[in-house]
Amino acid sequence: MEQIAHYAFELGLLKRIRRTGWWVAGVDDPESVAEHIFRTAVLGYLLARLEGADPLRTAALCLFHDVQETRVGDLHRINSRYLNGDDAEESAFQDQSERLPQEVRGELLSLFREWREKKTPEARLAQDADRLECLIQAREYQAQGCSSVADWIRNAYSLLQSPSARRLAEVCMCMDPKDWWHGLKAEPAGRS
């Protein structure tokens, strides 16, 4: 249990590690890796339900896809031109899970490999969820006045593969991110 506790504390770092690619776009206070992972997992679950894949497996792939960033940081595309991020991330993921109970470690390594290989419908949907989350986050930053994220939106959209992810992205690209709450402030009928 002590090693699981260490792992839990380490994952807490993800709440303080910022998504660094947004700094390149001029976002002053980007979301944390943990915030990105949360919405990615929710989107992965929803996409899997829409596409007839296993939503729990897809959400699990999403939950663990960036946990190694506690050790290597959040490497964006420009970093990747100069650093071999894939090898560093794999090494960090393996080291990070090394002291966990064997059955847990085996499952996490299986998730990591499945994510990387992109051979299962769940892995492909998890990848779509990751890209879709980036697109949605970019739309939120765009609505806050950061116009330089348009490239992120186009790139994320161009990489989406599932019909559901593409349709959802198209809706998100046309919608004001703040529209979700309109009409919710009105007093519901029957309440006084």
Number of C-alpha atoms within 10 A of each C-alpha: 8 9 13 14 11 14 15 11 11 15 18 14 17 24 15 14 18 20 21 20 17 22 12 12 17 14 20 10 11 17 17 17 22 21 16 21 23 15 21 27 25 18 24 34 25 20 26 26 15 14 16 10 18 16 23 16 17 31 28 19 28 32 21 17 23 21 24 23 20 21 18 15 18 22 17 14 12 10 13 11 9 8 12 11 18 12 10 15 22 16 14 18 23 16 13 19 19 15 15 19 12 11 8 14 16 14 11 20 17 13 21 20 15 16 22 15 11 14 11 13 16 28 27 23 33 30 25 26 29 23 23 27 23 21 24 20 21 25 24 17 21 18 14 11 11 17 15 16 22 16 13 20 21 12 14 21 21 11 13 21 13 18 12 18 24 18 13 13 21 12 11 16 17 9 13 13 17 9 8 9 8 8 9 8 7 7 9 9 6 5 5 5
